[in-house]
């Protein structure tokens, strides 16, 4: 995301879908959002209006963020608009944040260090992996992102292989694999992904992996083949749940590792972990926090608490991990109250 911060103003331009997630964490109720939008314009009360592009100022009342649709809609009341557009001031409107358009966000108070910490957390970006889960009867094509897995399509096997001899089975599966590759190339651009995972049961993958891998070399992306028990949609879920290390390696999703580390320390009765807002705040006051984990939904539900914790973290030089709620790591952290921290050293109960 391109951005400039000055006083209480953030000027920004979205470059990737992940930028919408960052904005969702930063934009709050009561903020002023300036930007281009489209609104129906009527010259007469009962006639059908014409949609016009206008520049407005919206006082934010709420947000609708959809990770898999890649959209962020900002709802609010129009405070400023072109003079020729009568009757629009004070009406409700929704701005959908669009890639490539510059917006201005004005906050009553802007904690610059807080915003920079959020941006720093995502500064290295997050990789995306194309997953091709090949089964006997069906192949599922999906993209794994920071927020979860988006299913793109399913390709049915039109070539019967159940009664084929070994030679025929290889030929039929290779034809099937070429159809899969064709679908992938029609749907996915190399720039959209950083990694490719080709998965399937050994009885299928051994026949088709060379065809798929060779055909996708033009993407010029690292590839990995993985044996799973079933292909298709079931294979996607297996990669996500039964073999999460595959995605963790590829996507650099360390959230689950950190959450698991918290549980590991708790199980062993260690005192170098803090759970909940109160414990984490006390640990921050003592400069003991090495890494703080916050569930993303807390940025809306407990905004003031989150800002206070992040501001304390900035002063002590700790690391921040924002855990997406729609992940297994998010589910685990929610069970701990949504906020936790790995400490640099153990704290006694008296401290």
HELIX and SHEET records of a PDB file:
HELIX    1   1 UNK A   17  UNK A   26  1                                  10    
HELIX    2   2 UNK A  112  UNK A  121  1                                  10    
HELIX    3   3 UNK A  166  UNK A  187  1                                  22    
HELIX    4   4 UNK A  190  UNK A  192  5                                   3    
HELIX    5   5 UNK A  202  UNK A  215  1                                  14    
HELIX    6   6 UNK A  217  UNK A  219  5                                   3    
HELIX    7   7 UNK A  232  UNK A  237  1                                   6    
HELIX    8   8 UNK A  238  UNK A  242  3                                   5    
HELIX    9   9 UNK A  244  UNK A  251  1                                   8    
HELIX   10  10 UNK A  255  UNK A  267  1                                  13    
HELIX   11  11 UNK A  276  UNK A  285  1                                  10    
HELIX   12  12 UNK A  298  UNK A  301  1                                   4    
HELIX   13  13 UNK A  303  UNK A  316  1                                  14    
HELIX   14  14 UNK A  328  UNK A  335  1                                   8    
SHEET    1   A 7 UNK A   2  UNK A   6  0                                        
SHEET    2   A 7 UNK A   9  UNK A  13 -1                                        
SHEET    3   A 7 UNK A 102  UNK A 106 -1                                        
SHEET    4   A 7 UNK A  32  UNK A  41 -1                                        
SHEET    5   A 7 UNK A  50  UNK A  66 -1                                        
SHEET    6   A 7 UNK A  71  UNK A  80 -1                                        
SHEET    7   A 7 UNK A  92  UNK A  96 -1                                        
SHEET    1   B 5 UNK A 148  UNK A 156  0                                        
SHEET    2   B 5 UNK A 138  UNK A 145 -1                                        
SHEET    3   B 5 UNK A 129  UNK A 134 -1                                        
SHEET    4   B 5 UNK A 195  UNK A 200  1                                        
SHEET    5   B 5 UNK A 222  UNK A 227  1                                        
SHEET    1   C 4 UNK A 273  UNK A 275  0                                        
SHEET    2   C 4 UNK A 339  UNK A 343 -1                                        
SHEET    3   C 4 UNK A 289  UNK A 295 -1                                        
SHEET    4   C 4 UNK A 319  UNK A 323  1                                        
END                                                                             
